[in-house]
Structures are given as C-alpha cells and as structure tokens.
Amino acid sequence: MNQVLPNFLKQRATLTPNRTALIFEEEEWSFSELYQRVEEVAKKIASLGIKINDSVAILTANRPYTVILIHALQQLGVTAVFLNHRLSANEMAFQLKDSESKILISEVDFAKKLDEIKSLYSGLSMIMIHDMERLDPIQYALLEEFHLNRVCSIMYTSGTTGVPKGVMQTYGNHWWSAIGSSLNLGIKEDDGWLCAVPLFHISGLSILMRSVIYGIPVFLFEHFEEQRINEVLKKGDVTIMSVVSTMLYRLIENLDDSKYHECFRCMLLGGGPAPRPLLEACLEKKIPVFQTYGMTETSSQIVTLSPEDSLLKLGSAGKPLFPSQLKIMDKDIQLPANRPGEIVVKGPNVTVGYLNRKEANDANFADGWFYTGDIGYVDEEGYLFVMDRRSDLIISGGENIYPAEVEEVLMSHPSVVEAGVTGIEDAQWGQIPVGFVVSKASLTIEELINFCKEYLAKYKIPKQIYFVDSLPRNASNKLLRRKLIDFILKDEKDEN
C-alpha cells in the first residue's frame, strides 16, 4: 500500500510556525519564514518548466539558500540530485547524464567547474542562483502530501569500488531514518542540531529532514571550523552534533581544558570505525559520544549505540535502530556471535535500490535485505562491531588483516595524528600491509614498528611505513584507502 504523510515542511510550519528552523552566522529563520521563502522559490523553479517526478541537480555550498532549494524541490515533487563539489567535471557530467537531470542549479563559486561540465555535456541546462532570484514565480499547485514511496533524493556513492551508483532515497526512507533516530536518541524541547557536514552528503541532508520532522533548529556552518564550533558548543544552544573521527579529533585538540555546556548531550560519530584512543579522550573530557553505523543506502544511521551503553560498549556501533534489522552473513550462512562476516541490514530507511543498475541491485539486495559489503561481527549481546570494508580487506599468507585494526594501534601512539593502512602485492605472501602516517612530532619508522609489535600479531605489522602530510579522504571525511597506493607510486616516479 502506498502510504502518504502531510508535506513535511508545510505541516511543521503549520504546527509550530514560530519555532526557530535555521540559524546561519547572525541570521535565523522560523519555520513559518522558511516555508514562505521555500514556497516562493518553488514557484520560480516551476517557471522553468520543471514538474513533478523530474530530476534537478544541485551544486551549491552549505548556505541557507541550499536549505531553501532542497525544500523547494520537495514542494514540487522533484527529485534532487546532489552533486559533490569535490568531484571532477567528468564525474559530475556522468552523474548528470545518468540521473537525466533536467537542469543544474549552482552558484558563482563553481563557475570554473560549470564551464568544464558544459564542455562535456553541452545539452545540459544550467541556472545560477542569482539568475533564478530574478525569475517571476508562477501560480503552481505545491504538494499537500508526500507519497512515502516516491524518490525524494539521489546521492551517488563515493565510488570506493567501480563506477559510482545513484542511491535512490524515498520520502519514506527519510521519514523512518528520522523516527528511528528519535526512538534511540530521544527528542528534547531545547534540542538544536549543529550541521558542519556537507548538505550534499546524507549526514547533512538527514539533519535537515530531522529538523523539520522534529521541529528543532539547524545550526548551519559553511565549513568545519573547530574553534568557532567549540565556542558554540560551550554556550548551550546546541545539544547534538554529527561528526566523523577527524572532525572530533580537531575539536578535542582545540578544546584544551575547556568543557562543553551541560546541555550538550550527543556527539553522533559516524564515518567508519573510530580509534579507541579518540573515544577514550572524549571519555576523559566527559563528551557523550555515540558511535553510529550507516551509509547513503540506509539514509544515514541504521545502527547506533544507545546512551546507556556508550561507556559499557566502547568501540561498538551499537544495535539496530528500532525499525531496522541486522545479521552477519558468510554467503548464504548466518554467522553466530563473534564471527566476522558481511553486515546485512533491513528496514524502511534502506534504499529502494540503485538508479539504472540492475546488476548491482541483483547483487546487493535479496528478500528485503541489503548486503552492505562491510565486515563486522556482533557479540553475544547483539552489539555490532564494524571492522572494515570487504574491498579493503588484506589477505596475507591466507590470514585476514583488517586495516582499521592496524590503524587503531598506529593512532594510539602519542605522536600519530592520522593513520591509513592498505595492502600491496607481494610475491611471497600475496599481499602485505603498508602504513601511512601523519605525525605531530619527530618519529622514526623503527619506533613505530616496535610500537606495533607490542599490540599486533607479526603478520599484521606494516612491512613499510610512509610519513605523509595528509591522508586522502572523500567529502564525508572517510579515508580512501584505495588512494594510499598513490603515495608509493609518486615516490617511485620521483626516484626515477
């Protein structure tokens, strides 16, 4: 049965019109003010001939107009295609063609990239935000209801393996993602969610959706700035923030001996397994960190550590959110506790599939279950521990090596800021682990190798270690292990 709910933003503006919806620098908008602005922009977009079920691409920064634009497309029943501005013009052109976007809406910041896209995709229509502002709105019937099975947004996977795939997220996916999170974290009258993650990423978009569904404000930041954010977190207006490990590390370093306001109740930590030393540092500073596991395909988190378990199960991603299910599989066999295998999930927040990718859909979905490609295990009490991407697994002499485990040990060294581990081919062992380290103090390879010997089996110790200035990451700050090999290739090229 096709379920419907009232138009999210319109319903929120009706129920609590005077509550604060959005705060950006010194400006703020109530839900009523936001809806009025969104309604106007939606009718300007409609004047371009855009209609229900069309796809429209967005290439914009973390600014209020982007929030307005996202909601405006929803009022029209138009699918928003989110472009990651860190991608090349070639990658963007592929996504624009694949999604059959009718138009690309962008801004002057990306003028050079837009010229490159235009040279690759001459048939694409584009409009800049400042030009759209000059359009006359037309009379157009905006949606009163959202069909939960209608596709709301498309986000392309970061392409850690193969060609990026367009993940179709329905209104129902976003609704149930918000509801599942609320049943775990709760909702408080004074809640405010700080968003310093990209709006073109599911971690950012999910915050906007929850804001409207819960009736709480979004504190929007254009860029991640640890000093400014720490100042805000000390004041007490923000109660929740979404981060990945690198962001949290920078916040902790900048915080020094200060503490956050007692109202701050949740640092939602995603983006892959967190190193234990970082979690322990937060524990010392009494920062409530809830490790979480999710992805574009699950419309943000699907597993989160409950507040009461945050200290008891340090390092765990937790248990599935209330509407969701989880199991660990080895091909067709469900594995018992403490046996690593592929993480498989199910729930109403899981995507309906990949756009135009029948082969990928057949390979990754079965009987409502989504095969994530990630490796992990559940303990005797059902808590999930995420180990790695299957594609990142190193098999050395028949032994499985999980890079995240080795990275955690490297990062526990007091002089190491970041660490990445990948496998390289080896004639004797098939693969061997190699480490890449960003350090904040003088350090030798021998020191690090000896340090690893205290905590790792011999076959897990990196056979080579490279000191680098930074590690390659995608827009959501996830480590791109497949790109670590480029450091070695560059060194070999420089030597020649």
C-alpha positions in Angstrom: 0.0 0.0 0.0 1.3 3.5 -0.9 1.3 5.5 2.3 1.1 9.2 2.4 2.0 11.9 5.0 1.4 15.6 5.0 4.0 17.8 3.3 6.8 17.8 5.9 7.8 21.5 5.9 4.3 22.8 5.4 3.0 20.7 8.3 5.8 21.8 10.5 5.2 25.5 9.6 1.5 25.0 10.5 2.1 23.2 13.8 5.0 25.3 15.2 5.3 28.4 13.0 7.3 30.5 15.4 9.9 27.9 16.4 13.4 28.5 15.0 14.2 26.4 12.0 17.6 27.6 10.7 20.5 29.6 12.1 23.4 30.7 9.9 26.0 33.1 11.3 24.0 36.1 12.5 20.7 35.2 10.7 17.9 33.0 11.7 14.5 31.9 10.2 11.4 30.5 11.9 9.6 27.5 10.3 6.9 29.9 9.0 9.5 32.3 7.5 11.4 29.3 6.0 8.2 27.9 4.4 7.2 31.3 2.9 10.7 31.6 1.3 10.6 28.0 0.1 7.2 28.4 -1.4 8.4 31.4 -3.4 11.5 29.6 -4.7 9.5 26.5 -5.6 7.2 28.6 -7.9 10.3 30.2 -9.5 11.7 26.7 -10.3 8.3 25.7 -11.7 8.5 28.7 -14.1 11.4 26.9 -15.7 9.1 24.1 -16.9 10.2 21.7 -14.1 7.4 19.4 -13.0 6.6 16.6 -10.7 8.9 13.5 -10.9 11.6 15.4 -12.9 15.2 15.3 -11.6 17.1 18.6 -10.8 20.7 18.6 -9.8 22.2 20.9 -7.1 25.8 22.1 -6.9 25.8 24.5 -4.0 27.6 25.2 -0.7 26.5 24.9 2.9 24.4 28.1 2.9 20.8 29.0 3.7 19.9 29.1 0.0 20.8 25.5 -0.3 18.4 24.6 2.5 15.7 26.6 0.8 16.4 25.0 -2.5 16.3 21.5 -1.1 12.9 22.1 0.5 11.6 23.9 -2.6 12.2 20.9 -4.8 10.3 18.7 -2.4 7.3 21.1 -2.6 7.2 20.3 -6.4 7.7 16.5 -6.0 11.0 16.9 -7.9 13.9 14.5 -7.2 17.0 16.4 -6.0 20.3 15.1 -7.4 23.1 16.1 -5.0 26.5 16.8 -6.6 29.6 16.5 -4.5 31.6 19.7 -5.4 34.9 17.9 -4.7 34.3 15.7 -7.8 35.9 16.3 -11.2 33.8 17.8 -14.0 33.9 14.3 -15.7 32.5 12.6 -12.7 29.7 15.2 -12.4 28.9 15.0 -16.1 28.5 11.3 -15.7 26.1 11.7 -12.8 24.1 14.4 -14.5 23.6 12.2 -17.6 22.9 9.0 -15.5 20.2 10.8 -13.5 18.7 12.5 -16.5 18.7 15.8 -14.6 16.6 18.4 -16.4 18.6 21.3 -15.0 21.6 22.0 -12.8 21.2 24.8 -10.2 24.5 26.2 -9.0 26.3 29.4 -7.9 29.2 31.6 -8.9 31.7 29.7 -6.6 31.6 26.8 -9.0 31.8 28.8 -12.3 35.0 27.2 -13.5 33.7 23.7 -12.8 30.4 24.6 -14.6 32.4 25.7 -17.7 34.1 22.3 -17.7 30.8 20.4 -17.2 29.3 22.4 -20.1 32.1 21.4 -22.4 31.5 17.8 -21.6 27.7 17.9 -21.6 26.6 20.7 -24.0 22.9 19.7 -23.9 22.6 20.4 -20.1 20.6 23.3 -18.9 22.1 25.4 -16.1 21.0 28.3 -14.0 22.8 30.3 -11.3 21.1 31.1 -8.0 21.4 34.8 -8.6 19.7 34.5 -12.0 16.9 32.3 -10.5 16.3 35.0 -7.9 15.2 37.3 -10.8 12.6 34.9 -12.1 8.9 35.6 -11.6 7.1 32.9 -9.6 4.1 31.3 -11.3 0.9 30.0 -9.9 1.6 26.3 -9.3 -0.1 23.8 -7.0 2.5 22.6 -4.5 2.3 19.2 -2.9 -0.1 18.8 0.1 1.1 15.3 0.7 4.3 13.2 0.3 3.9 9.7 -1.1 6.4 7.7 1.0 7.4 5.5 -1.9 8.3 8.5 -4.1 12.0 9.2 -4.6 13.0 12.4 -2.8 16.7 12.4 -3.4 19.6 10.8 -5.3 23.1 10.7 -4.0 25.9 8.9 -5.8 28.2 6.6 -3.8 31.7 7.8 -3.4 32.9 5.1 -5.8 35.2 3.2 -3.5 34.7 0.3 -5.9 33.8 0.7 -9.5 31.6 3.3 -11.1 29.5 5.5 -8.7 25.9 4.4 -8.3 22.9 6.7 -7.7 21.3 5.7 -4.4 17.5 6.4 -4.6 16.2 7.7 -1.2 12.4 7.9 -0.8 10.4 10.2 1.5 9.7 7.1 3.5 13.4 6.4 3.8 14.0 9.9 5.3 10.9 9.7 7.5 11.9 6.3 9.0 15.5 7.4 9.4 14.3 10.3 11.5 11.9 8.2 13.5 14.4 5.5 14.1 17.0 8.0 15.4 14.4 9.7 17.7 13.5 6.4 19.3 17.2 5.9 20.1 18.4 9.4 21.0 15.1 10.9 22.1 13.8 14.4 21.3 14.0 17.3 23.8 12.2 20.6 23.7 15.5 22.5 23.7 17.3 20.4 21.1 19.4 22.0 18.4 21.5 20.1 15.8 24.8 21.6 14.5 25.5 20.8 10.9 29.1 21.2 9.7 29.0 18.2 7.4 28.1 18.7 3.7 24.4 19.1 2.7 25.2 17.1 -0.4 26.0 14.1 1.8 23.4 12.0 3.6 24.8 13.1 7.0 24.0 16.7 6.2 20.6 16.1 4.4 19.4 13.8 7.3 19.9 16.7 9.7 17.6 19.0 7.6 15.0 16.3 7.4 15.1 15.7 11.1 14.8 19.4 11.8 11.5 19.6 10.0 10.1 16.3 11.4 11.2 17.0 15.0 10.6 20.8 14.9 14.2 21.7 16.0 16.7 24.3 14.7 19.7 23.5 12.5 22.8 25.5 13.3 24.4 25.5 9.8 28.1 26.0 9.2 29.5 26.6 5.7 32.8 25.0 6.7 34.1 23.0 9.6 35.8 25.4 11.9 36.8 23.8 15.2 37.3 27.0 17.2 34.0 28.6 16.2 32.2 25.3 16.7 33.7 24.8 20.2 32.6 28.3 21.2 29.0 27.4 20.1 29.0 24.1 22.0 30.1 25.9 25.2 27.0 28.2 25.1 24.3 25.6 25.4 22.1 26.2 22.3 23.3 23.1 20.5 22.6 19.7 22.0 23.6 17.3 19.1 26.3 17.4 16.5 27.2 14.9 13.7 30.9 14.3 13.2 33.5 11.9 11.8 36.7 10.9 13.6 38.9 13.6 12.0 36.4 16.4 13.0 36.2 15.1 16.5 39.9 14.9 16.9 40.3 18.5 15.8 37.5 19.6 18.2 39.3 17.8 21.1 42.7 19.3 20.3 41.2 22.8 20.1 39.1 22.4 23.3 42.2 22.2 25.6 41.0 22.2 29.2 37.6 23.7 28.5 34.3 21.8 28.6 31.1 21.8 26.7 27.8 23.1 28.1 25.9 20.6 30.3 23.0 20.8 27.7 25.2 19.2 25.1 24.1 15.5 25.1 25.2 13.8 21.9 28.2 13.7 19.6 27.0 11.4 16.9 30.1 9.8 15.5 30.0 8.1 12.0 32.2 7.7 9.0 33.8 4.3 9.9 35.2 2.6 13.0 36.6 5.2 15.5 40.0 4.6 17.0 39.8 3.7 20.7 42.2 6.4 21.8 39.9 9.1 20.5 36.9 7.6 22.3 38.9 7.4 25.5 40.0 11.1 25.1 36.3 12.1 24.8 35.5 10.0 27.9 38.1 11.9 29.9 36.5 15.2 28.8 33.0 13.9 29.5 31.9 14.4 25.9 29.0 12.0 25.2 30.0 10.2 22.0 27.5 7.8 20.4 29.3 5.7 17.7 27.0 5.0 14.8 27.0 3.0 11.6 25.2 4.0 8.4 25.6 4.9 4.8 24.0 6.6 1.9 22.0 3.4 1.2 20.5 3.5 4.7 19.6 7.2 4.6 22.1 7.9 7.4 22.5 5.8 10.6 20.9 2.3 10.9 22.9 1.1 13.9 23.7 3.4 16.9 25.0 2.9 20.4 22.3 3.8 22.9 23.2 6.4 25.5 23.2 4.0 28.4 25.7 1.7 26.6 28.1 4.4 25.5 30.6 3.5 28.2 29.9 -0.2 28.6 30.5 -1.0 24.9 33.3 1.4 23.9 34.1 0.9 20.3 30.8 -0.7 19.3 28.4 0.9 16.8 25.6 -0.4 18.9 22.4 -2.2 18.0 20.0 -1.6 15.0 17.5 1.3 15.3 14.0 0.2 16.3 12.6 -0.2 12.8 15.7 -2.0 11.5 17.2 -5.4 11.5 20.8 -6.7 11.2 22.6 -10.0 10.6 26.1 -11.2 9.8 26.4 -13.4 6.8 29.0 -15.6 5.1 27.4 -16.1 1.6 24.2 -17.8 2.5 25.0 -18.7 6.0 24.1 -16.6 9.0 27.1 -16.5 11.4 26.9 -16.8 15.2 28.3 -14.2 17.7 31.9 -13.1 17.4 32.4 -14.5 13.9 33.3 -11.8 11.3 31.3 -11.7 8.1 29.3 -9.3 5.8 27.0 -6.9 7.6 23.5 -7.3 6.1 20.7 -4.9 7.1 16.9 -4.4 6.5 14.5 -1.7 7.3 12.2 1.1 6.0 15.1 3.5 5.9 17.0 1.3 3.4 17.1 2.5 -0.2 14.7 1.0 -2.8 17.8 0.5 -5.0 20.4 2.0 -7.3 19.3 4.0 -10.3 19.7 2.2 -13.6 21.8 -0.5 -12.0 20.0 -3.8 -12.4 23.2 -5.9 -11.9 24.1 -4.1 -8.7 20.6 -4.3 -7.4 20.5 -8.1 -8.1 23.9 -8.5 -6.3 23.2 -6.3 -3.2 19.5 -6.8 -2.4 17.7 -10.1 -1.6 14.3 -10.6 0.2 14.4 -7.0 1.5 17.9 -7.4 2.9 20.8 -5.1 1.8 24.3 -6.6 1.6 26.5 -3.7 2.6 29.9 -5.0 1.6 31.2 -4.1 5.1 32.7 -6.6 7.5 31.9 -6.8 11.2 30.6 -9.1 13.9 28.0 -9.0 16.7 28.9 -10.0 20.2 26.8 -12.3 22.5 24.6 -9.4 23.4 23.9 -8.3 19.8 26.2 -5.3 19.7 27.7 -4.6 16.3 31.5 -4.1 15.9 32.4 -2.7 12.4 35.7 -3.9 11.2 36.3 -2.8 7.6 35.1 -2.6 4.0 35.3 -6.0 2.3 37.1 -4.3 -0.5 39.8 -3.0 1.9 40.5 -6.4 3.5 44.1 -7.5 3.2 44.8 -11.3 2.8 48.4 -12.1 3.6 49.5 -15.7 3.5 45.9 -16.8 4.0 45.4 -14.6 7.0 42.8 -11.8 7.1 44.1 -8.4 8.1 41.6 -5.6 8.8 43.2 -2.2 8.1 41.1 -0.5 10.8 42.6 -2.7 13.5 46.2 -1.8 12.5 45.2 1.9 12.1 43.8 1.9 15.6 47.1 0.7 17.0 49.1 3.3 15.0 46.9 6.1 16.1 47.3 5.1 19.8 50.9 6.2 19.5 51.0 9.7 21.2 52.8 11.3 18.2 50.5 10.0 15.5 47.6 12.2 14.3 46.2 10.1 11.4 47.0 6.7 10.0 45.9 4.7 7.0 46.7 1.1 6.1 46.4 -0.7 2.8 47.7 -3.9 1.1 50.2 -4.1 -1.7 51.1 -7.1 -3.8 53.8 -9.4 -2.6 55.3 -12.4 -4.4 55.6 -14.5 -1.2 52.5 -13.6 0.8 50.1 -12.4 -1.9 49.6 -9.1 0.0 51.4 -7.3 2.8 50.2 -4.4 4.9 51.7 -0.9 4.4 51.1 2.1 6.7 50.8 5.8 6.0 51.1 8.1 9.0 50.6 11.8 9.7 52.7 12.7 12.8 52.8 15.8 15.0 56.3 15.1 16.4 59.6 13.6 15.3 59.2 9.9 14.8 61.1 7.1 13.1 59.8 4.1 11.2 61.7 1.8 13.6 59.9 3.4 16.6 56.5 2.8 15.1 57.3 -0.8 14.0 58.5 -1.6 17.6 55.3 0.0 19.0 53.1 -2.2 16.8 55.0 -5.3 17.9 53.5 -4.8 21.4 49.9 -4.9 20.2 49.8 -6.8 16.9 50.5 -10.3 15.6 53.6 -10.4 13.4 51.6 -10.8 10.2 49.6 -7.7 10.9 52.5 -5.3 11.4 53.1 -2.9 8.5 56.0 -4.0 6.4 56.6 -0.5 5.3 55.6 2.9 6.8 55.5 6.2 5.0 55.2 9.6 6.6 52.8 11.9 4.7 51.4 15.4 5.2 47.7 14.3 4.9 45.6 11.3 4.0 43.2 11.1 1.1 39.5 11.5 2.2 36.2 11.9 0.5 33.6 14.6 1.1 32.3 12.9 4.3 35.9 12.6 5.6 36.1 8.8 5.1 39.5 7.5 4.5 40.0 6.5 0.8 42.4 3.5 1.4 42.5 2.7 -2.4 44.3 6.1 -2.9 47.0 5.4 -0.4 48.9 3.5 -3.0 49.4 6.8 -4.9 52.0 7.9 -2.3 54.1 4.9 -3.2 53.7 5.4 -7.0 54.7 9.1 -6.5 57.8 8.1 -4.6 58.8 5.6 -7.3 58.2 8.2 -10.0 60.3 10.9 -8.1 63.1 8.4 -7.8 63.2 7.7 -11.5 
